[in-house]
Amino acid sequence: PKWQYDNLFSSLRFFFTNTASRIVGSYKLMKSNIQLDTLQTISNFSIVDGQLLVEFITESGYPNINFIPAGVSFMHLHAANTNNGQETSLYYEIYKRTTGGTETLIGTSDLTEPLTLTSSETVCDVSLTATTLNYSDLIVLKVYGHVVGTGSAPDIALYVGDGTTSRLQIPSFVNDAQNFIPYSKYGRRGEIIKNHLH
């Protein structure tokens, strides 16, 4: 079988959707396959500094690993400050979540570059220490706005799907990827990705 991986260092990738999770209805799903559906917008209006913008969670059964090695986690997310309000950057927190719903923070990222009036890819990262998990644990990502300066309260749009490749990457050993769903005849689940995502 073939698996999603990064050819510079081993990582697992989870692509953001605007689909509500069946596990936690207020969370959006992160899926292991690239989202090629219609562009979706997650909107937040008149935000303030430190405001939670969206929470993502992996699908049930993912990532099915018991260890995250020390390494760098990245978030790639297309976003815009659609009313050209106060200067706004993004950052994220990453958690492991048990089947009982307990979430444990494992890292907080640095800031993205300030958002612009039109959609552009933002990137931020955090160096994770080695972390143990239960095989049943899920990964949760929480995205926040960092607002500074003067002006009107910013309206922030986050874009997922339609080739945006908006996603989370976490470090992984190569053999962890064996827990992912194999390549399908449609080439959309578990296909090899070789650093062609921007």
Disulfide bonds with the S-S distance in Angstrom:
none
